[in-house]
Amino acid sequence: MEKEKCFEKLEENMAIENFRTIYCKHKRIKKTLESTCITIICCLSITGIVFAKDISTKIYDNFFMTGNGMGTAMHEGYIENTDMEYENANATIENIQTGEMIEDVETKVKVSEFVMDDFNLSITFDVELSEKAKEIVTAEEVWKFNFSDLVIADENNIVLYCPTGVKYNEFSQQYNLGLNYEEAIEQKMYIGSGVNIVPVEREGNHVKVIYNIYTGGESSYPKSKTLTINMGQINISKEEGTSMGEEEIILTGDWHFDVEVPEKMYNRQSVVYVQTNTTNEAYQVETATLYDTGMDITVKIKTEPKPKYPSFLEHDFYDTLSDDDPLKNVDILGHISWKEKQTDAYKEYYQKVEELMNLTVYLTNENGETFTLIQGPNENGSKGIDEEGILTFSGMFDLTKYHEAEKVIVHFEYRGQTEQVTLQKKEGN
């Protein structure tokens, strides 16, 4: 079909002048086609993992809710109870919905306990509200509670957590760091982190909230000796369904304090394992590293090549458009994607990819204990397959340095077959 006819057909099918009305009826198709492909992989990384049923590892309590590996480490003493004093500030509390405001509201903040490793920084913040604050909100009424401008840095000015690039630039300017957000990332002075926030105690004048902060990609936290906490605003909501950033109550003050990291955390050491045997040469463990809180492995499996993404006329036409073409926008690409996902060709492609990615992995040690993927606030167990048919799996398991593990067996269940790879501690560990 000629380009002009394809344009006419696309315009006719999509009714460009009414597109936004159509699009509102299909909110879920906002993602681009490329993002949809990524979503497939992410979904498969979760649904394609089947956990072993007979788990012999003892489950320890973990109030950070970051998995059994962390729970084991905490049980063995890998946690710091700070016993620090509160940092006090005269704050202002305002209900932005009603306009009610109270000044000189003493508000105290401290870190009561925390755990830090290469990939996780889990902190319990204890906030003490004053009696004056109760005129607007009591601890028992709190549902959402977060420090909207929290910045955590270490003694080397490496920023471990910061909510936005704009906030980093403000922080850098305030403390004369001499870097903007992009420069800090490039020089590894800023660690990209995700966060999970959970209020866990609301009683009397106290609210305790857990911040589970975690790295993404290949980033890891430095072996920091001091954490510097900076915050100037606490956002609170009494409404259970409130989204972050839409809280109706704001406490404004200035809290700045240091938390000392114990030697067991800043002097943490990892243990490297190497592959010594495999029941199938198509299965190769690329990396295997044991930490205080878990074991991280990366595996490559030679399988069938990933099927080619089906060709769609409208998508092919879209790719020919110049960047300044009125049709070249995310809404239209999203609509094309939504249409493609309804076709038999797409469903067949998705099913084939899902079959190729349906992999079960678990570990055992010489004592016969079984260890599965850690389940916590961050996504774990990623998979991807390339055009050459190499399936790559990476995940963190709840085997820790506190388990006896001179030798580790990696078990695979894939496409009706079971295979094993044997790992041994690398000499010198």
C-alpha positions as semicolon CSV with decimal commas, in nm:
position;residue;x (nm);y (nm);z (nm)
1;M;0,000;0,000;0,000
2;E;0,133;0,343;-0,091
3;K;0,217;0,583;0,190
4;E;-0,069;0,821;0,105
5;K;-0,326;0,544;0,114
6;C;-0,184;0,415;0,440
7;F;-0,211;0,768;0,583
8;E;-0,574;0,790;0,476
9;K;-0,652;0,450;0,622
10;L;-0,484;0,533;0,950
11;E;-0,657;0,868;0,972
12;E;-0,992;0,707;0,894
13;N;-0,948;0,425;1,144
14;M;-0,831;0,644;1,427
15;A;-1,046;0,952;1,366
16;I;-0,763;1,185;1,459
17;E;-0,991;1,478;1,536
18;N;-1,171;1,270;1,797
19;F;-0,870;1,071;1,908
20;R;-0,855;1,198;2,264
21;T;-1,215;1,093;2,321
22;I;-1,135;0,747;2,190
23;Y;-0,818;0,734;2,394
24;C;-0,995;0,818;2,719
25;K;-1,204;0,505;2,673
26;H;-0,887;0,299;2,659
27;K;-0,663;0,447;2,932
28;R;-0,456;0,139;2,957
29;I;-0,308;0,182;2,609
30;K;-0,095;0,482;2,706
31;K;0,224;0,279;2,691
32;T;0,422;0,287;2,373
33;L;0,471;-0,025;2,170
34;E;0,829;-0,042;2,288
35;S;0,717;-0,011;2,650
36;T;0,463;-0,285;2,590
37;C;0,743;-0,519;2,484
38;I;0,932;-0,433;2,802
39;T;0,617;-0,494;3,003
40;I;0,592;-0,841;2,854
41;I;0,940;-0,918;2,981
42;C;0,866;-0,771;3,324
43;C;0,544;-0,968;3,355
44;L;0,719;-1,284;3,254
45;S;0,995;-1,219;3,504
46;I;0,730;-1,243;3,774
47;T;0,479;-1,493;3,643
48;G;0,736;-1,718;3,478
49;I;0,911;-1,796;3,805
50;V;0,768;-2,092;3,992
51;F;0,883;-2,126;4,350
52;A;0,993;-2,459;4,491
53;K;0,727;-2,605;4,717
54;D;0,935;-2,779;4,983
55;I;1,130;-2,502;5,153
56;S;1,347;-2,621;5,442
57;T;1,498;-2,283;5,526
58;K;1,382;-2,147;5,861
59;I;1,173;-1,833;5,824
60;Y;1,275;-1,549;6,054
61;D;1,070;-1,242;6,138
62;N;1,160;-0,942;5,925
63;F;0,966;-0,628;6,009
64;F;1,122;-0,452;5,709
65;M;0,932;-0,703;5,491
66;T;1,234;-0,742;5,263
67;G;1,251;-1,121;5,241
68;N;1,384;-1,418;5,431
69;G;1,748;-1,350;5,341
70;M;1,733;-1,018;5,522
71;G;1,540;-1,184;5,805
72;T;1,818;-1,442;5,848
73;A;2,084;-1,170;5,856
74;M;1,887;-0,968;6,112
75;H;1,844;-1,278;6,329
76;E;2,223;-1,314;6,323
77;G;2,269;-0,954;6,438
78;Y;2,299;-0,778;6,103
79;I;2,086;-0,482;6,214
80;E;2,170;-0,158;6,392
81;N;1,957;-0,022;6,678
82;T;2,080;0,334;6,698
83;D;1,969;0,441;7,046
84;M;2,010;0,797;6,919
85;E;1,845;1,115;7,044
86;Y;1,563;1,283;6,854
87;E;1,634;1,573;6,619
88;N;1,388;1,845;6,717
89;A;1,254;2,126;6,498
90;N;0,992;2,395;6,546
91;A;0,766;2,320;6,253
92;T;0,451;2,455;6,097
93;I;0,159;2,222;6,037
94;E;-0,105;2,309;5,782
95;N;-0,416;2,140;5,647
96;I;-0,412;2,270;5,291
97;Q;-0,774;2,165;5,238
98;T;-0,919;2,361;5,529
99;G;-0,652;2,631;5,554
100;E;-0,599;2,557;5,923
101;M;-0,240;2,629;6,032
102;I;-0,047;2,603;6,357
103;E;0,305;2,738;6,409
104;D;0,578;2,645;6,656
105;V;0,481;2,280;6,654
106;E;0,771;2,083;6,804
107;T;0,833;1,778;6,586
108;K;1,103;1,524;6,663
109;V;1,257;1,275;6,420
110;K;1,512;0,998;6,464
111;V;1,624;0,671;6,306
112;S;1,546;0,386;6,544
113;E;1,700;0,099;6,344
114;F;1,834;0,026;6,000
115;V;2,000;-0,233;5,778
116;M;2,237;-0,150;5,493
117;D;2,395;-0,380;5,240
118;D;2,502;-0,350;4,876
119;F;2,147;-0,329;4,745
120;N;1,919;-0,233;5,035
121;L;1,892;0,048;5,285
122;S;1,597;-0,021;5,514
123;I;1,529;0,241;5,781
124;T;1,269;0,284;6,053
125;F;1,202;0,653;6,119
126;D;1,038;0,743;6,451
127;V;0,849;1,073;6,444
128;E;0,714;1,229;6,762
129;L;0,431;1,477;6,709
130;S;0,357;1,749;6,966
131;E;0,031;1,802;7,152
132;K;-0,033;2,110;6,938
133;A;-0,023;1,899;6,622
134;K;-0,314;1,693;6,752
135;E;-0,544;1,987;6,678
136;I;-0,498;1,898;6,311
137;V;-0,397;1,530;6,311
138;T;-0,336;1,256;6,568
139;A;-0,100;0,964;6,520
140;E;-0,393;0,723;6,511
141;E;-0,546;0,912;6,217
142;V;-0,237;0,883;5,996
143;W;-0,266;0,669;5,682
144;K;-0,009;0,819;5,445
145;F;0,318;0,952;5,584
146;N;0,629;1,040;5,387
147;F;0,924;1,277;5,380
148;S;0,870;1,437;5,042
149;D;1,212;1,604;5,019
150;L;1,424;1,345;5,199
151;V;1,789;1,330;5,095
152;I;2,029;1,070;5,234
153;A;2,401;1,118;5,166
154;D;2,717;0,971;5,311
155;E;3,047;1,112;5,439
156;N;3,179;1,131;5,081
157;N;2,875;1,329;4,960
158;I;2,748;1,032;4,763
159;V;2,371;1,067;4,755
160;L;2,206;0,734;4,830
161;Y;1,849;0,858;4,806
162;C;1,687;1,169;4,663
163;P;1,328;1,188;4,531
164;T;1,392;1,397;4,217
165;G;1,666;1,544;4,001
166;V;1,540;1,892;4,084
167;K;1,577;1,820;4,455
168;Y;1,931;1,689;4,396
169;N;2,028;2,011;4,220
170;E;1,893;2,214;4,514
171;F;2,082;1,994;4,759
172;S;2,403;2,016;4,557
173;Q;2,382;2,393;4,544
174;Q;2,303;2,423;4,914
175;Y;2,605;2,215;5,016
176;N;2,839;2,331;4,737
177;L;2,882;1,986;4,584
178;G;2,962;2,138;4,245
179;L;2,757;1,883;4,047
180;N;2,421;1,881;3,878
181;Y;2,196;1,576;3,864
182;E;2,331;1,440;3,534
183;E;2,695;1,493;3,635
184;A;2,637;1,321;3,969
185;I;2,496;1,014;3,797
186;E;2,784;1,002;3,549
187;Q;3,044;1,032;3,827
188;K;2,861;0,780;4,047
189;M;2,799;1,041;4,314
190;Y;2,428;0,970;4,296
191;I;2,279;0,621;4,335
192;G;1,950;0,568;4,155
193;S;1,716;0,421;4,416
194;G;1,360;0,304;4,443
195;V;1,160;0,320;4,763
196;N;0,875;0,148;4,941
197;I;0,718;0,345;5,230
198;V;0,508;0,179;5,500
199;P;0,373;0,342;5,819
200;V;0,398;0,062;6,076
201;E;0,306;0,225;6,408
202;R;0,054;0,494;6,497
203;E;0,021;0,528;6,870
204;G;0,015;0,815;7,119
205;N;0,232;1,092;6,978
206;H;0,447;0,857;6,768
207;V;0,437;0,753;6,405
208;K;0,691;0,500;6,286
209;V;0,744;0,461;5,915
210;I;0,968;0,217;5,729
211;Y;1,162;0,334;5,426
212;N;1,278;0,037;5,219
213;I;1,523;0,198;4,977
214;Y;1,684;-0,019;4,711
215;T;1,913;0,015;4,412
216;G;1,818;-0,050;4,053
217;G;2,005;-0,212;3,766
218;E;2,372;-0,278;3,834
219;S;2,409;-0,002;4,095
220;S;2,525;-0,084;4,446
221;Y;2,557;0,119;4,763
222;P;2,903;0,226;4,881
223;K;3,047;0,110;5,211
224;S;2,939;0,429;5,385
225;K;3,041;0,497;5,745
226;T;2,801;0,783;5,810
227;L;2,454;0,857;5,675
228;T;2,344;1,219;5,675
229;I;1,966;1,268;5,684
230;N;1,820;1,589;5,542
231;M;1,450;1,674;5,526
232;G;1,230;1,980;5,549
233;Q;0,878;1,853;5,488
234;I;0,656;1,574;5,614
235;N;0,343;1,494;5,415
236;I;0,052;1,334;5,601
237;S;-0,294;1,218;5,499
238;K;-0,587;1,091;5,701
239;E;-0,736;0,933;5,390
240;E;-0,649;0,568;5,324
241;G;-0,661;0,589;4,945
242;T;-0,450;0,903;4,907
243;S;-0,177;0,892;4,643
244;M;0,172;1,005;4,731
245;G;0,204;1,376;4,668
246;E;-0,164;1,443;4,727
247;E;-0,156;1,448;5,109
248;E;-0,367;1,721;5,265
249;I;-0,151;1,790;5,573
250;I;0,202;1,930;5,553
251;L;0,455;1,967;5,834
252;T;0,732;2,210;5,741
253;G;1,054;2,228;5,945
254;D;1,425;2,151;5,922
255;W;1,568;1,817;6,029
256;H;1,936;1,746;5,969
257;F;2,128;1,474;6,154
258;D;2,388;1,200;6,115
259;V;2,357;0,826;6,171
260;E;2,671;0,620;6,226
261;V;2,696;0,296;6,027
262;P;2,839;0,004;6,228
263;E;3,155;-0,172;6,111
264;K;2,967;-0,494;6,034
265;M;2,785;-0,301;5,759
266;Y;3,052;-0,070;5,617
267;N;3,311;-0,348;5,631
268;R;3,079;-0,602;5,471
269;Q;3,242;-0,858;5,244
270;S;3,095;-1,064;4,964
271;V;3,190;-1,419;4,865
272;V;3,233;-1,516;4,500
273;Y;3,138;-1,862;4,371
274;V;3,247;-2,023;4,045
275;Q;3,087;-2,294;3,836
276;T;3,253;-2,633;3,865
277;N;3,004;-2,861;3,693
278;T;2,686;-2,860;3,484
279;T;2,454;-3,136;3,371
280;N;2,397;-2,949;3,044
281;E;2,648;-2,724;2,868
282;A;2,361;-2,501;2,757
283;Y;2,328;-2,390;3,121
284;Q;2,605;-2,164;3,245
285;V;2,617;-1,950;3,562
286;E;2,793;-1,629;3,464
287;T;2,822;-1,473;3,812
288;A;2,737;-1,587;4,164
289;T;2,801;-1,368;4,468
290;L;2,701;-1,433;4,827
291;Y;2,616;-1,142;5,060
292;D;2,505;-1,109;5,421
293;T;2,145;-1,083;5,305
294;G;2,126;-1,301;4,994
295;M;2,292;-1,462;4,694
296;D;2,288;-1,293;4,355
297;I;2,329;-1,509;4,044
298;T;2,321;-1,449;3,671
299;V;2,259;-1,743;3,439
300;K;2,266;-1,782;3,062
301;I;2,078;-2,064;2,891
302;K;2,108;-2,148;2,522
303;T;1,758;-2,210;2,389
304;E;1,553;-2,129;2,080
305;P;1,580;-1,782;1,924
306;K;1,315;-1,535;2,028
307;P;1,038;-1,522;1,765
308;K;1,034;-1,219;1,541
309;Y;0,785;-0,952;1,636
310;P;0,503;-0,965;1,380
311;S;0,482;-0,694;1,118
312;F;0,184;-0,458;1,129
313;L;0,106;-0,214;0,850
314;E;0,014;0,084;1,067
315;H;0,319;0,034;1,286
316;D;0,547;0,010;0,982
317;F;0,392;0,328;0,846
318;Y;0,435;0,504;1,181
319;D;0,808;0,428;1,172
320;T;0,839;0,615;0,841
321;L;0,699;0,940;0,986
322;S;0,929;1,231;1,060
323;D;0,960;1,348;1,419
324;D;0,766;1,667;1,348
325;D;0,475;1,485;1,184
326;P;0,145;1,547;1,374
327;L;0,084;1,173;1,377
328;K;0,416;1,108;1,552
329;N;0,306;1,112;1,914
330;V;0,272;0,873;2,205
331;D;-0,109;0,872;2,196
332;I;-0,125;0,745;1,841
333;L;0,153;0,493;1,895
334;G;-0,034;0,374;2,204
335;H;-0,351;0,332;2,001
336;I;-0,162;0,131;1,738
337;S;-0,017;-0,084;2,014
338;W;-0,359;-0,147;2,163
339;K;-0,494;-0,256;1,826
340;E;-0,197;-0,487;1,768
341;K;-0,250;-0,657;2,102
342;Q;-0,597;-0,765;1,992
343;T;-0,468;-0,955;1,689
344;D;-0,410;-1,330;1,665
345;A;-0,057;-1,265;1,537
346;Y;0,036;-1,073;1,850
347;K;-0,126;-1,329;2,083
348;E;0,064;-1,610;1,912
349;Y;0,390;-1,413;1,947
350;Y;0,323;-1,344;2,314
351;Q;0,247;-1,710;2,386
352;K;0,572;-1,825;2,221
353;V;0,778;-1,573;2,418
354;E;0,604;-1,672;2,739
355;E;0,686;-2,038;2,678
356;L;1,052;-1,955;2,616
357;M;1,069;-1,750;2,936
358;N;0,888;-1,994;3,165
359;L;1,178;-2,090;3,391
360;T;1,198;-2,218;3,750
361;V;1,520;-2,161;3,946
362;Y;1,607;-2,242;4,307
363;L;1,919;-2,321;4,511
364;T;2,023;-2,589;4,758
365;N;2,328;-2,621;4,981
366;E;2,512;-2,930;5,104
367;N;2,271;-2,958;5,398
368;G;1,977;-3,000;5,164
369;E;1,823;-2,663;5,250
370;T;1,628;-2,500;4,970
371;F;1,647;-2,129;4,888
372;T;1,414;-1,937;4,658
373;L;1,401;-1,586;4,518
374;I;1,382;-1,315;4,780
375;Q;1,042;-1,151;4,788
376;G;1,049;-0,790;4,898
377;P;0,954;-0,438;4,784
378;N;1,169;-0,439;4,470
379;E;1,119;-0,660;4,165
380;N;1,339;-0,967;4,169
381;G;1,400;-1,234;3,908
382;S;1,452;-1,063;3,571
383;K;1,463;-1,251;3,242
384;G;1,529;-1,161;2,883
385;I;1,597;-1,347;2,561
386;D;1,788;-1,221;2,259
387;E;1,769;-1,291;1,889
388;E;2,039;-1,558;1,918
389;G;1,833;-1,759;2,164
390;I;2,028;-1,677;2,482
391;L;1,796;-1,661;2,781
392;T;1,948;-1,451;3,062
393;F;1,818;-1,481;3,417
394;S;1,927;-1,272;3,717
395;G;1,795;-1,294;4,070
396;M;1,870;-1,262;4,440
397;F;1,803;-1,571;4,651
398;D;1,757;-1,601;5,028
399;L;2,076;-1,802;5,076
400;T;2,305;-1,588;5,298
401;K;2,655;-1,592;5,446
402;Y;2,498;-1,728;5,763
403;H;2,409;-2,058;5,596
404;E;2,669;-2,327;5,548
405;A;2,741;-2,315;5,177
406;E;3,081;-2,435;5,064
407;K;2,898;-2,574;4,764
408;V;2,573;-2,450;4,606
409;I;2,357;-2,633;4,354
410;V;2,152;-2,422;4,113
411;H;1,842;-2,614;4,003
412;F;1,655;-2,543;3,680
413;E;1,319;-2,662;3,555
414;Y;1,276;-2,554;3,196
415;R;1,066;-2,683;2,909
416;G;1,001;-3,019;3,073
417;Q;1,362;-3,081;3,173
418;T;1,555;-3,051;3,500
419;E;1,919;-2,948;3,503
420;Q;2,177;-2,855;3,767
421;V;2,483;-2,635;3,790
422;T;2,730;-2,683;4,076
423;L;2,899;-2,380;4,231
424;Q;3,201;-2,377;4,463
425;K;3,353;-2,099;4,669
426;K;3,629;-1,928;4,477
427;E;3,974;-1,977;4,623
428;G;4,082;-1,686;4,839
429;N;3,731;-1,612;4,973
